[in-house]
Structures are given as C-alpha cells and as structure tokens.
C-alpha cells in the first residue's frame, strides 16, 4: 500500500522528478535554492537598510528645522 512519493519541480513550464536527477543536477538545484534564499534575505536586509536610512534622514531634517528656528547665539 505504500505510494511511491515523487518530488516534482517545474523549470520553464516543464515538470521534472527530482529523484530522477543525477547527483550533479541535484547539486546545481541545491545551489539555485540556496541562492534564491540568499537573494530573498538580501532583499529583506536592503528593505531594512532603506527604512533605517529614511528614518535617520527624517530625524536629521527635523533637527535642522529646529536649529533654524532656534539658532544658537554666537559667542
């Protein structure tokens, strides 16, 4: 009663059975999967960096506006 479980993958609209891949093909697929994960992580990190930069820029602008409204007296 055991079913032969296959793991399909689609590449360019064509479905492949991973279990039928040669070792080198499996290794290349593992690289692709890992690179996809790293790209997603990099995009996430870039989003955080952009948000952080924008936040600091906003705070700097507010600080400069305050300085312009209430400049320090010259010594």
MMTF fields as JSON, N, C-alpha, C and O atoms, coordinates in Angstrom:
{
  "mmtfVersion": "1.0.0",
  "mmtfProducer": "UNKNOWN",
  "numBonds": 299,
  "numAtoms": 300,
  "numGroups": 75,
  "numChains": 1,
  "numModels": 1,
  "chainsPerModel": [1],
  "groupsPerChain": [75],
  "chainIdList": ["A"],
  "bondAtomList": [4, 2, 8, 6, 12, 10, 16, 14, 20, 18, 24, 22, 28, 26, 32, 30, 36, 34, 40, 38, 44, 42, 48, 46, 52, 50, 56, 54, 60, 58, 64, 62, 68, 66, 72, 70, 76, 74, 80, 78, 84, 82, 88, 86, 92, 90, 96, 94, 100, 98, 104, 102, 108, 106, 112, 110, 116, 114, 120, 118, 124, 122, 128, 126, 132, 130, 136, 134, 140, 138, 144, 142, 148, 146, 152, 150, 156, 154, 160, 158, 164, 162, 168, 166, 172, 170, 176, 174, 180, 178, 184, 182, 188, 186, 192, 190, 196, 194, 200, 198, 204, 202, 208, 206, 212, 210, 216, 214, 220, 218, 224, 222, 228, 226, 232, 230, 236, 234, 240, 238, 244, 242, 248, 246, 252, 250, 256, 254, 260, 258, 264, 262, 268, 266, 272, 270, 276, 274, 280, 278, 284, 282, 288, 286, 292, 290, 296, 294],
  "bondOrderList": [1, 1, 1, 1, 1, 1, 1, 1, 1, 1, 1, 1, 1, 1, 1, 1, 1, 1, 1, 1, 1, 1, 1, 1, 1, 1, 1, 1, 1, 1, 1, 1, 1, 1, 1, 1, 1, 1, 1, 1, 1, 1, 1, 1, 1, 1, 1, 1, 1, 1, 1, 1, 1, 1, 1, 1, 1, 1, 1, 1, 1, 1, 1, 1, 1, 1, 1, 1, 1, 1, 1, 1, 1, 1],
  "groupList": [{"groupName": "UNK", "atomNameList": ["N", "CA", "C", "O"], "elementList": ["N", "C", "C", "O"], "formalChargeList": [0, 0, 0, 0], "bondAtomList": [1, 0, 2, 1, 3, 2], "bondOrderList": [1, 1, 2], "singleLetterCode": "X", "chemCompType": "L-PEPTIDE LINKING"}],
  "groupTypeList": [0, 0, 0, 0, 0, 0, 0, 0, 0, 0, 0, 0, 0, 0, 0, 0, 0, 0, 0, 0, 0, 0, 0, 0, 0, 0, 0, 0, 0, 0, 0, 0, 0, 0, 0, 0, 0, 0, 0, 0, 0, 0, 0, 0, 0, 0, 0, 0, 0, 0, 0, 0, 0, 0, 0, 0, 0, 0, 0, 0, 0, 0, 0, 0, 0, 0, 0, 0, 0, 0, 0, 0, 0, 0, 0],
  "groupIdList": [1, 2, 3, 4, 5, 6, 7, 8, 9, 10, 11, 12, 13, 14, 15, 16, 17, 18, 19, 20, 21, 22, 23, 24, 25, 26, 27, 28, 29, 30, 31, 32, 33, 34, 35, 36, 37, 38, 39, 40, 41, 42, 43, 44, 45, 46, 47, 48, 49, 50, 51, 52, 53, 54, 55, 56, 57, 58, 59, 60, 61, 62, 63, 64, 65, 66, 67, 68, 69, 70, 71, 72, 73, 74, 75],
  "secStructList": [7, 7, 7, 7, 7, 7, 7, 3, 3, 3, 3, 6, 6, 3, 3, 3, 3, 4, 4, 4, 1, 7, 2, 2, 2, 2, 2, 2, 2, 2, 2, 2, 2, 2, 2, 2, 2, 2, 2, 2, 2, 2, 2, 2, 2, 2, 2, 2, 2, 2, 2, 2, 2, 2, 2, 2, 2, 2, 2, 2, 2, 2, 2, 2, 2, 2, 2, 2, 2, 6, 7, 7, 7, 7, 7],
  "xCoordList": [0.799, 0.0, 0.846, 0.309, 2.141, 2.99, 3.02, 3.194, 2.85, 2.885, 4.308, 5.06, 4.668, 5.98, 5.889, 5.389, 6.366, 6.26, 7.352, 8.539, 6.922, 7.865, 7.809, 6.759, 8.943, 9.012, 9.203, 10.291, 8.127, 8.254, 8.812, 8.668, 9.44, 9.91, 9.611, 9.748, 9.2, 8.885, 9.955, 10.253, 10.523, 11.534, 11.079, 10.904, 10.89, 10.419, 9.172, 9.093, 8.2, 6.899, 6.977, 6.035, 8.083, 8.223, 8.471, 9.32, 7.735, 7.845, 8.876, 8.913, 9.712, 10.749, 10.603, 10.119, 11.022, 11.048, 12.46, 13.415, 12.579, 13.898, 14.623, 15.844, 13.876, 14.51, 15.212, 16.081, 14.832, 15.478, 16.71, 17.408, 16.983, 18.154, 19.434, 19.493, 20.456, 21.798, 22.333, 21.809, 23.375, 23.947, 24.343, 24.082, 24.969, 25.387, 24.176, 24.236, 23.093, 21.874, 21.252, 20.755, 21.282, 20.769, 21.606, 21.07, 22.922, 23.824, 23.532, 23.49, 23.33, 23.008, 21.678, 21.545, 20.7, 19.409, 19.566, 18.95, 20.382, 20.636, 21.266, 20.937, 22.174, 22.773, 21.708, 21.686, 20.845, 19.785, 18.872, 18.544, 18.462, 17.586, 18.288, 17.675, 19.562, 20.317, 20.487, 20.362, 20.767, 20.912, 19.591, 19.585, 18.484, 17.166, 16.945, 16.472, 17.291, 17.136, 18.011, 17.567, 19.243, 20.156, 19.668, 19.798, 19.111, 18.592, 17.4, 17.276, 16.525, 15.386, 15.871, 15.337, 16.882, 17.436, 18.082, 17.938, 18.788, 19.429, 18.388, 18.57, 17.305, 16.231, 15.595, 15.272, 15.414, 14.876, 15.814, 15.374, 17.117, 18.102, 18.146, 18.26, 18.056, 18.068, 16.848, 16.952, 15.703, 14.498, 14.709, 14.321, 15.32, 15.613, 16.582, 16.396, 17.608, 18.602, 17.967, 18.244, 17.124, 16.462, 15.546, 15.513, 14.81, 13.917, 14.728, 14.381, 15.8, 16.652, 17.252, 17.276, 17.733, 18.307, 17.25, 17.507, 16.07, 14.987, 14.613, 14.337, 14.603, 14.293, 15.338, 14.991, 16.611, 17.664, 17.602, 17.825, 17.307, 17.194, 16.043, 16.177, 14.927, 13.784, 14.164, 13.845, 14.849, 15.275, 16.264, 16.198, 17.184, 18.146, 17.422, 17.738, 16.457, 15.695, 14.967, 14.963, 14.351, 13.662, 14.648, 14.348, 15.807, 16.833, 17.3, 17.495, 17.48, 17.916, 16.842, 17.154, 15.577, 14.475, 14.458, 14.248, 14.679, 14.72, 15.883, 15.742, 17.016, 18.205, 17.949, 18.374, 17.26, 16.966, 15.975, 16.08, 15.021, 14.035, 14.649, 14.316, 15.549, 16.158, 17.687, 18.311, 18.283, 19.741, 20.464, 19.98, 21.618, 22.435, 23.009, 23.337, 23.115, 23.674, 25.173, 25.83, 25.711, 27.156, 27.864, 27.37, 29.033, 29.802, 30.606, 31.322],
  "yCoordList": [-1.187, 0.0, 1.256, 2.362, 1.106, 2.285, 2.957, 2.309, 4.251, 5.019, 5.468, 5.786, 5.489, 5.977, 7.499, 8.04, 8.186, 9.634, 10.272, 9.997, 11.137, 11.844, 13.325, 13.857, 13.979, 15.407, 16.109, 16.08, 16.745, 17.428, 18.838, 19.475, 19.301, 20.692, 21.155, 20.392, 22.42, 22.966, 23.968, 24.913, 23.739, 24.636, 24.968, 24.075, 26.243, 26.7, 25.952, 25.459, 25.876, 25.254, 23.75, 23.171, 23.128, 21.681, 21.059, 21.535, 19.998, 19.363, 18.232, 17.426, 18.201, 17.181, 16.506, 17.112, 15.252, 14.494, 14.592, 14.08, 15.249, 15.472, 14.159, 14.082, 13.129, 11.846, 11.247, 10.386, 11.706, 11.172, 11.983, 11.631, 13.072, 13.897, 13.146, 12.334, 13.428, 12.932, 13.747, 14.817, 13.239, 13.941, 15.373, 16.289, 15.577, 16.917, 17.836, 19.014, 17.313, 18.098, 18.46, 19.571, 17.531, 17.806, 18.881, 19.746, 18.827, 19.812, 21.197, 22.186, 21.268, 22.553, 23.089, 24.287, 22.209, 22.621, 23.146, 24.148, 22.479, 22.939, 24.331, 25.162, 24.587, 25.912, 26.951, 28.043, 26.612, 27.539, 27.867, 29.03, 26.841, 27.043, 27.911, 28.816, 27.644, 28.424, 29.868, 30.794, 30.067, 31.421, 32.185, 33.379, 31.516, 32.152, 32.616, 33.727, 31.753, 32.101, 33.297, 34.199, 33.315, 34.419, 35.716, 36.785, 35.636, 36.83, 37.388, 38.603, 36.511, 36.962, 37.624, 38.653, 37.033, 37.602, 38.956, 39.892, 39.058, 40.321, 41.401, 42.555, 41.029, 41.988, 42.451, 43.63, 41.541, 41.876, 42.838, 43.834, 42.53, 43.391, 44.767, 45.779, 44.812, 46.078, 46.915, 48.132, 46.272, 46.968, 47.597, 48.742, 46.845, 47.381, 48.551, 49.563, 48.417, 49.485, 50.748, 51.85, 50.595, 51.757, 52.435, 53.662, 51.637, 52.196, 52.932, 54.044, 52.305, 52.932, 54.232, 55.224, 54.243, 55.453, 56.55, 57.693, 56.199, 57.183, 57.733, 58.925, 56.878, 57.305, 58.293, 59.321, 57.98, 58.894, 60.207, 61.271, 60.151, 61.362, 62.23, 63.45, 61.609, 62.339, 63.016, 64.186, 62.284, 62.85, 63.998, 65.003, 63.852, 64.92, 66.173, 67.279, 66.006, 67.159, 67.86, 69.088, 67.081, 67.675, 68.442, 69.539, 67.868, 68.509, 69.812, 70.812, 69.805, 71.008, 72.087, 73.272, 71.681, 72.652, 73.31, 74.518, 72.521, 73.046, 74.017, 75.069, 73.668, 74.524, 75.838, 76.893, 75.793, 77.014, 77.906, 79.131, 77.307, 78.079, 78.71, 79.834, 77.967, 78.427, 78.336, 77.49, 79.206, 79.102, 79.465, 80.276, 78.865, 79.202, 80.601, 81.023, 81.292, 82.643, 82.545, 81.657, 83.466, 83.498, 83.89, 84.723, 83.289, 83.609, 84.838, 85.269],
  "zCoordList": [0.0, 0.0, 0.0, -0.057, 0.062, 0.062, -1.292, -2.324, -1.273, -2.509, -2.78, -1.859, -4.056, -4.459, -4.537, -5.523, -3.51, -3.43, -4.284, -4.11, -5.215, -6.075, -5.75, -5.386, -5.885, -5.644, -6.985, -7.559, -7.484, -8.775, -8.627, -7.583, -9.674, -9.755, -11.176, -12.132, -11.302, -12.614, -13.013, -12.282, -14.191, -14.759, -16.172, -17.001, -16.441, -17.757, -18.203, -19.328, -17.301, -17.573, -17.859, -18.401, -17.498, -17.676, -16.309, -15.555, -15.986, -14.683, -14.721, -15.651, -13.678, -13.54, -12.184, -11.228, -12.109, -10.867, -10.292, -10.877, -9.153, -8.552, -8.288, -8.425, -7.911, -7.617, -8.836, -8.694, -10.041, -11.246, -11.638, -12.59, -10.905, -11.207, -10.902, -9.979, -11.69, -11.396, -10.219, -9.91, -9.567, -8.412, -8.755, -7.974, -9.911, -10.319, -10.505, -10.153, -11.046, -11.234, -9.885, -9.704, -8.953, -7.605, -6.927, -6.234, -7.126, -6.551, -7.138, -6.406, -8.456, -9.086, -8.562, -8.309, -8.4, -7.859, -6.434, -6.07, -5.634, -4.263, -4.261, -3.414, -5.211, -5.329, -5.682, -5.114, -6.604, -7.02, -5.851, -5.62, -5.115, -3.959, -2.917, -2.352, -2.661, -1.686, -2.153, -1.352, -3.427, -3.956, -3.889, -3.589, -4.163, -4.033, -2.595, -2.356, -1.645, -0.226, 0.125, 0.835, -0.361, -0.072, -0.711, -0.113, -1.91, -2.569, -1.803, -1.645, -1.33, -0.518, 0.764, 1.179, 1.39, 2.611, 2.328, 3.114, 1.214, 0.85, 0.577, 0.965, -0.087, -0.347, 0.96, 1.109, 1.898, 3.218, 3.941, 4.515, 3.906, 4.553, 3.898, 4.589, 2.575, 1.866, 2.245, 2.402, 2.391, 2.819, 4.206, 4.438, 5.113, 6.451, 6.371, 7.047, 5.552, 5.415, 4.845, 5.319, 3.84, 3.246, 4.261, 4.354, 5.011, 6.024, 7.094, 7.491, 7.55, 8.559, 8.055, 8.783, 6.831, 6.239, 6.174, 6.55, 5.699, 5.583, 6.958, 7.095, 7.967, 9.324, 9.841, 10.422, 9.63, 10.062, 9.289, 9.867, 8.006, 7.211, 7.716, 7.806, 8.043, 8.601, 9.905, 10.117, 10.786, 12.068, 11.869, 12.576, 10.907, 10.62, 10.14, 10.578, 9.248, 8.749, 9.888, 9.962, 10.779, 11.929, 12.803, 13.274, 13.013, 13.837, 13.194, 13.886, 11.88, 11.176, 11.215, 11.338, 11.112, 11.201, 12.578, 12.692, 13.614, 14.976, 15.125, 15.748, 14.562, 14.633, 13.911, 14.383, 12.771, 12.014, 12.771, 12.711, 13.477, 14.23, 15.471, 15.846, 16.097, 17.356, 17.239, 17.88, 16.423, 16.272, 17.552, 18.342, 17.751, 18.919, 18.731, 17.623, 19.839, 19.769, 19.56, 20.104, 18.766, 18.519, 19.793, 20.552, 20.036, 21.242, 21.032, 21.936]
}
